[in-house]
């Protein structure tokens, strides 16, 4: 980054007042108001994708008895080293301490949601999504801004399906990954991760799961290089690896096929013949964690986020103080269309105001002077210095709303 004279996400986060970290909470970011705009826009986007794909949103407790993770197998795999564990006593003189854990993943609790009541084959595939807060005990030397944190916000989902529904469900998830990442201009490729040495479940389960994912890749014509032995301990997976503007590779999206967890938690559904069968469980995350993905995006775009993600999308710049009232009028019209706009009505020179807006990476600057006020227009400039000429307010609103709705990377 130094060779290319680029800034890391921590510096950009401080300068643009997006987020920061403090020794008071190592590994957990503080989100400032502008950073929360980005967080919420990503949240809105992933919620819409999952809603359109037929998911039902859920929420599960952050702290649960650690017996849950012993049953799932996570305790054997991660245990005390990667989980935040504590002992709490129930009320009463003879109460004994009970072990609890701040959840490091959502999947075991998702099974509790599934078995809330008896399930029928007519309900499958059952797609349950959760935007949940997780905690993982990362080593202090490995914690790095937003890229490696101890407090994580995941866009998780778990699908409970019949075996003959595996192809369609995994295929739809891969399509969702493609749709999501195409909006950010990332190069990406898929990797197929197979059974690790330390794993749960039988070889028969693993054979069936690996064959299921291989079939999806083959029928969709996706070339995925092998990550032998890198699967989750409960099942194989297809990971998406992206390259950012610096050429660095990141593993983000993932889909995992799991026959173990339904067995461990004795999950069932009643089939057409009134008989009990076990579903298969599909785990998926589209961008993984909000924190890591935002850190990568921040460095990828160097703070110049696409218009739809930018904390402030427009800065109105009056040429003189007498144009402030017109600038306020323009501001109100933009805000009425939910455009994130601001007005720089300081008694400063116009060029200084423009420079400040560019430093803040605001996509559009609207210059308003006597001519613009008389004609009911705005002179439009982009943060990269392009002059888009004089437009009516309605013409500009149409331009920017089109960029926002299409999630375009372009400003002109």
N, C-alpha and C positions, 0 to 999 in steps of 0.2 A: 504494500500500500504506500510505503514511503517513496518507492521508486516512481510510482504513478502520481505522487502528490495527492493522495486520497486520504480522507479522514475515516476513522473507525466509527462504529455506530454509537459508542459511548460519548465521543466528542460531539458528534452531530446531535445526539439526544440532548446534551447540555446546551449547545448553542441555539437550537431551535425550540428549547424548552418543551421537549417531548417526554423524557423519562430520565431517571438517574438512579444510582444505587448509593447506599449509605452503610457505613459500618454497623449501624444500629440494627440492620437486618441483612446480613450477608446472604447473597444469592437470591434476594427477593427485590424486584424493582419497585420504585415509586413512580406511578404514572401521573404526569402533569396533565392539565386540561387539554392541551393540544394533542398530547400522546393518546389520551383517551378517545379522541375523535377517530384516530386511526384504528385503535382497538375495537371501537364500537362499529366502525364501517366493515372491518373484517368479520366481526361477529354477525352483523346483519347479512353480509354476503353468504357466509357459510350456512346460516339459518335458512336463507331463501333456497339455496341449493338443496339442502336436506329436505325442506318442506316440499319442494317440487318433486323430489324423488320418493316421496311417500314415507318419510321418517316421522316418528312421534317423539317429541322432546320430553326428556325426563331429568330428574335431579336426584342424586343419592348423597348420603351423609359423608362429610369430610373425615370424621373419626368413627371407627368401628372396632369391635373386638377383634383381636388379631387371630382368633380361631378361624375367621373367614379366609385369611391368607394361608393358613396351614392346610385348610381343606382344598384350596385351589392349587397349591404347590408353590406359590410365590415365596412362602416362608423358607422353604428349603433352598430355593434358588437365590433369594436376596437377603431374607432374614434381617438380622440386626444391623448388618453393614450398610444397607441401602434404604432402610426405613426408619422413620421417626416413631419410636415406641415409648409408651409410658404406662404406668400402673396407677389405676384409680380404685378407690375403695367405695363400695356402696355404703349407704347410711346404716348405722347399727353398731353395737359394741363388738359383736363377733364377726363383723364383715371381713372378708379376705380380699386382698388386692386382685383386680382383674386387669389383664393385659389388653391395652388398646393400641391402635396404630393410626397415624394420620395417613390416609390412603395414598399410595404411590401410583395407583392405576385404578381405572373404573370397572374393569371387566368382571371381577368377582361379585361386585354389588349389582351389576346388571343382571346376573343370574338370579339374584334375590327378587328383582323386579319381575323377571319372567315367571318364576314359580309362585308369584303372589296368588294365583288361582289356577285351576286346571285350564289347559290350552287345547284347542281343537286344530286339526289340520287346516281348517278354513281360515284361521288367523295367520297362517304362515304364507310368505315370509313376514315375520314381525320385525320391523326396523325401529330400534330405539336409539335415539341420539342423546348426547349429553355434553354440554360445555361445562366442564368441571375443573375445580381447583385441586391440584395434586401436590404432594411434597415428597422429595427424594433427597436422601442424605448424600449429596455430592461432596467430594473432598474439597477443602478450601482452596487448594492450588489449582483445581480444575474449573472453579466457578469463574465465569467471564461475562460480565455485563448481562445482556439478554440472551446470549448464545448458549450459555450453560448456567442454569439456575437451579435453586432448590425448591422454589415455589413455582409451579407450572400450571398454566391454563390450557387444557386440551380440548380440541374439537373431536370428540370421540363418538363412535357409534358401534352398536353390536346388532347383528342381524341373526335372527333365529329362523332357520330354514330347513326344508326337507332336502335330502341328498340330491333329488332331481331338480332342485332349484339353485344349486350351487353355481352352475354356469351363468345363468342370467344375472344373479346377484353380484358375483365378482366382476362380470363384464360391465354391468352398470356402474360399479364403483370405479373401474379403470376409465370409463367414459367421463365420469365426474372429475377425476384427477386431470384428464386432458383439458376439459372445459375450464377448470379453475386456473391451471398454470399457463394456459394460452393468453390469459389477460395480463400477464406480468412480463412477457417477453423472455422467459427463461428457456435455455436449452435443457432438455431432460432426456433421461433414458430409464428403462426398467431393469431391475435385477431380481433374480429368483433365488430366494434364500431357503436352503433345505435343512434337514434335521441336524441339530447339534448333538454332541456327545452326551451332554447332560440334558435329559428330556423326560417329559411325562407321557404316559400313554403307551400303547402297544405298537409294535412294528406294523401290524395290520392297519391301525389307525393312520400312521404316518404314510404308509404306501397309498392309502386311499386319498389322503389330503394332498399329497404331492402330485398324484395323478390328476386330481381335480383342477389344481392350479395350472398344471402343464397343458391340460386340455383347453383352458380358456386362452392362454397365451398363443397356442397353436391355431385355434379357430379364428382368433382376432388378428392373426398375422403379426404379433408383437415379438420382436427379437429381444430377449432378456438374457443378459449374461448371468452366469452362475455365481452365487455367493454360498458356496458349499459350507455346510455346518453353521450357518449364521441365522437360522430360523429362530423364532421364539421357542421357549422350552415346551410350549403346548401345541405348536403347529408351524408349518411352513408359511412363507409369506412372499408377496411381490412388493418390492420397495421401488419408489420413484426417487432417482437421484437427479438433482438439478445443478446447473452451473451458473454462478452469478457473474456480474460484470468483471470480476477480477479473475475469472477462470477457476474459482474454487468450487469444489464439489460438496454438496450437502445431501444427506438422506432425509427426506421429509415425509411425503405421503407413503402410506402402507396399507395393504390389505392382507389379512391373516386368516387362514382356514384352520378351524379348531374342532377336533372330535373329543379332546380330553375334558374340557371344562363341563360340557353337558353330562359326561360320565361321572366326573367328580362331584357334581351337585345334583345328580340324579334328575336331570331335566327330562320332561316327557310331554308328549302331545297325543291326542287320541286320533287315530287315522279313520279312513272311510268305513272300515269294518268294525269300528269300536274297540280296536286294539291299541295298546300303548306302544309308542315308538319314541326314540330319542332324536331330537333335532341336532343339526350341525350348527356351530356358532361361527360367525364371521366377524372379525374385528376390523375396523377401518378408521383411519384418520386421514384427512385431506392435507392439512398443512402441519399437522403434528401439534406443536405448541404455539400459542399466540406470541409468547415472548421471543422464542428463537426465530420464528418466521418474520416478526417485525424487525429484529436485529439484522437479519439477512437482507430484508427489503431496504432498510435504512442505508446500508452500505452499498447495495446494488444500485440504488437510485441517487446515492449521495445526498439524501434529504429532499431531492426534487421529485416528490411522489407524484403519481398520476393525479389528475384533477379530482377524480372521485374519492381519492384517499387523502388529499391534502387537507390539513387542519383548517387552513383558510384558503379559499379558492380564488378570491378576488380582493384587490385593494383599490379603493377609489381615491384618486389623487387630485384634489382641486389645485388649480394653478395659483390662485390667489384666495385670500380670505373671503372675498365677495362671492366666490363660487361654492362656498361651504354649504349653503342652503340647498343648492341644486345637487351637490354631492350627497347630502342627506336624503334627498328625494330618490336619487338613484339607489342608494343603499336600501331604502325601505322596499322598493320594487323588487330588488334581487332577493331580499330576505323573504318576501312573500312567496317566492318560488323555492324556498328552502335551499338557496345558494348561500354558502358560508362566506360572507363578505364583511369587510371593514372599511372604515373611512379615516384617512389620515388628514385631519383638519388642523395639524400643527402649523404654526407660522414659520415654516421652513421653506427653503427653495425646492422647486418641483424636482430637480435632478437628485437632490438628497433624499426626497421621499421615495423616488423610484429606486434608487440604490438600496435603500433600507428594505423595500419590498422584495427586491431581488435577493438580498442577503437572507431574507426569511423564506426564500424558495416559494413565494406565492405565485401560482401559475399565471394569473392575469392581473394587469394593472389598467385601470380605466382613468384616463386623463380627462378632466373636465375643466374647461375654461369658458370664456365669454362666448366664443363661437359655438361650442358644443351645447351650452345652455340655451342659446338662441334657437338652435336647430333641433333641440331635443335629442342629442346624440352623445356618444362617448367615444373617445379616441382609444383604441384597444392596442395594448402592447403585451407581449408575453415575457416571462421571466428570462428566456434565452435571447431577448433583444429584438424579436420580430415585431414589426409594425403591421397590424392587421387593418389599419385605416379607421375611419369614422363609421360607426354603426348606430342604428337606433337601439334603444334599450331592449326592445322586443327582439331585434335581430341578434343582439349579443346573448340574450337569454336563450334563444333557440340554439345558438352555437355551443354554449357551455353545457346546457342540459343534454344536448346530443352526446357530447364528450363524456359526461357523467354517466348517462344511461347505458352507453356502449362500453364503459370502462376503458376508454381509449387511452393509449400512451402518448398520443400526439396532442399538441395544443392548437395547431392551425390546420 
